[in-house]
């Protein structure tokens, strides 16, 4: 049995994150979307490899994230299967004798935990899925005395977590980071390589890519922060509407319901915010943009 990935992702829909990378290269979980997708799909290949008579091909769209439950359902059948997504019945995965969608197959609808990645905030849901399922801490760096961990953590080589850091939930820290002192992590959060999260910074349920610096007095909630970004002191991301309704955001020129009650900012690479920048929920900031001290970001910031 072999794996066939169909390049189908619409990268422009994931901007500003895909202005500088492909969908597969977007960080989630412990690595990238491509790596994590390969790990998840390999479960089917491993369960089927002992059957030498099974010469079928597992095919999937590059931007389809199957739930663990869907994977188990596919593994449990010996028939050709085709998975469709949503009311449009878009075929997103199939297991058949060739790489073509089978004409006769057992049809399965993707469950609500499976995701067709067509918006930046979908990466947050995948990150929550992966990091939320961590069952064991792995520490290759240094966790100093005075750090409180209420959850599972992965700490990369060269990373130092300083006293006063409180971690509530599961967090993945990359390599060569300086974390703390006296900052707060909660939810399911990914911190990339060579990041600095410092004094009185709170990070909740977010993705920080490589070389992000949030030195002091900031709040990052339900957000994705691009590589090389520097958040000036007092940068605050709002992530909750006063009326409690789902956030809306511009996607492909239209204002759409994100399906999320909590959503902060989506930042591209190399953004610089001035001190005391305040950002409305669900806003996007394109790569290399900057804000002035005290600026309020009401609309998406594009070049």
N, C-alpha and C positions, 0 to 999 in steps of 0.2 A: 504494500500500500504506500502511496506517495501523497505529498501535499502540494496543492496547486493554489497559489494566491493570485487573484485577479485584481489588477491595478485599476480601481474604480473610484477612488476617493476624489472628492471635489475640494481641492486644497484651498481654493479661494474662499470657501465658506468658513474655513477655520482661521482666516486672517483675524487679527494681526500675527497669530502664532506661526502660520505657514508662509509668512513673507520671507522667512529666512531658513525654512526647513520643510521637508516633506511630512505628510501625516505620520508615516512610520517613525520619524525621528522625534516626535513630540514626547517629552518625558512624562511617564506615569509609573506608579508603583515603585519598583526597584531599578528600573532602567528606562526603556522607551516603549511606545505603543507596539512597535514591530516585534520587539523582543518578548514582551508580555503576551502578545497574541500568539506567537510561536509556541511559547510554553503552554498556553491553554489548549491550543489545538493538538499539541503533541500527545495529550492524554488519550485522544481517540486513536492515534497511530500506535501508541504503546499497547493499548488494549486489543488492537486488531492484528498486531504483528505476528502473534503466535499461529495464526491461521494462514498457512502458506498458500492455501487455495483462494484467499481473498485478495484479488488483484485490483480492487476498486481504487478510485482516486478521490481524495477528500479535497474539495474546492471551496474557497471562501473569498468574499470580497475583502479587500485590504482594510476597509473601514468598518467592518462588522465585528462587534465584540459579543461573543456568545456567553451566556451565563453558565455557571457550573452545572445547574440543573438541566440546561439544554444539552450540554456536552454529555451528561450521564444518559439522557434519553436517546441520543444518537448512538452511544456505545452499546445500548441495550438491544438494538435491533440488528438483524442480519439482512434486512431488506435494503434496497436502494432508497435513499431519503432525500428530500428537498425541503429546505427551510425557507419560509417566506416571512417578510417583516411588514407589520402594519396592515391597514385597510387596503393599501395599494397592491398588496401581495407581491412586493418586490422580492425576487429570489436572492438570498444572501449567502446561502451555504448549501452544498449538496455532496452526497456520498454515492458514487455510481461507478460503472465499469469504465467510463471515460471522463474526460474533463468537461464534457458537454452536460448541460442540465438534462437529466433523464426525462423521457416522455412519460414513462410509467414509474411511479415512485410513491412511497408513503409520504404524504405532505404533512409538515409540522409547522405550526405557527410559532414564531419566536416569542418567548415570554417577556414580561414587563421588565425583567432584569437585564435582558439582552439589549444592546444599544447599536444603532446605526449612527456612526460618528459623523454628523453633519453640522456641528456647531462647536465652538470652543468649550462651552460649559459641559459638553458630553465627556470631556477628558476628566473633569472633576468627579463625575459619577464613576468612571472606570477606576480612577485613583482611589476612591472610597472603597470600591469593591476589593481591590488588590490589597491595599494596606490594612483595611479593616479585617481581613482574614488572617493576618499574621498571628502565629501561635507561639513564636519563640523569639527571644531577643538575641541579637548577634552583635557583639561589640568588638571592633578592631581598633577603635580609637581610645580616647581617654575620657572617662566620666569622673569628674572630681567629687570629693566629699561635699555634701550640701546640695546635691542634685536629687530631686524627687521624681521618680518614674512610676506612674500609675497606668501601665499599659505595656506594650511590647515596642522595643526600639531596635533599629539597625543603625550602627554607627561605623562609618567608613574609616579607613586608615588616615592617620594624621589629623583627625577631627578631635577637638577638645570641647567638652561641655563643662562650663564653669559653674561655681557655686551659685545657688539661688535660682537655678533654672527649674521650672515645674513643668512636667510633661504629663498630660492627662489624655490618654488615648494612644493610638499607635502612630509612630513617627519614624520615617526613614531619613537619616542624615547621610549625605555623600562624604567624599574624602576632603581633607584639608580645610575643614570649616572651623570657624570660631563662633561658638554659641554661648551667649550670656556675657556677663553675669545678669541674673535677675530678669529673666524673660519667661514667657508663658506660651506653651504649645498645647493645643487641644484639637480634638477631631482626628481625622486621618490626613496627615500632612507629609509631603515630600519636600525635602531640602536638598538641592543639588550639590555639586562639588564647589569648593572654594567660596562658600557663602559666609556672610557675617550677619548674625542676628544678635543685637546687643541689648543694652540696658532698657528695661521697661517697654519692650516690644512684645505684642501679643500676636501670635499666628494661629489661625483657626481653619482647619479643613482646607488647606491650600496647597498649591504647587509653586515652589520657588525653584527656578531653573539655575544653572550654573552661574557663579560669580555675582549673585544678588547680594546687595548690601542694604540692610535696614538697621542702622546703627543705634537709633535711640527713639523712644517715645512714639512708636507707630502702632497702628492696628491693621492687620492684613487678614481679612475674613472671606472665606469661600472665593478665593481669587487665584488667578494664574499670573505669575510675574516672570517676564522673559529674562533671558540671559543678559548679564552685564548691566542690569538695572540698578540704579542707586535711588533709594527713597530718602528724601530729606527728612530731618527730624520733625516729628509731629504729622507725618503723612497718615491720613485716616481714610480707609475704604469703608463706605457704608454698604451694608449687605441685606438690609431688611426694610421693606416698605411699611409706612405707618398704618396702612389699612390691612396689612398681613397677606395681601394677594401675591400671586406669582409675579416674578419680575419679567419684564419684557425688554427685548433688545433688538437692534437692527441686524437682520440677517438677509443677505442677498437683496438689499434695498427695501426690505419690508420689516415692519415692527412685529415681532413674533413673541409668543408666550414661551419662555424658556422652560417652563415646568418646574422651576425652582423657587421656593419661598426665600431661600438665602442665596444670594449671588453678589459678589463684590465686583472687582475690576478684572478685565483681561488685558494684560500689557504685553506688547511685543518686546523685542530685544533692545537693550541700550537706551532705555527710557530714564530720564532724570527728573525727579519731582523736587520742587522748591520746598522749603520748610513750611509747615502748616498747610500743605495741600490737602483739600477735602474732595473726595471723589464720590459722585452719586452711584447708586447700585447699578450693576449691569452695563457699565460703560466700558468702552474699549479704547485703548491708546496704542497707536501704531509705533513701530520701531523708530528709535532716534528722536522721538518727541520729548519735549520738556515743559515743565510748568513753572510759573513764577511763584515766589513766596506768597503764601496766603491765597493762592488761586483756588477757585471752586470749579471742578470739572463737571459740567452739567450735560454736555453732549460728547459723543465719541470724538477723539482727537486724531485727525489724519493730517498728513503733510499738505 
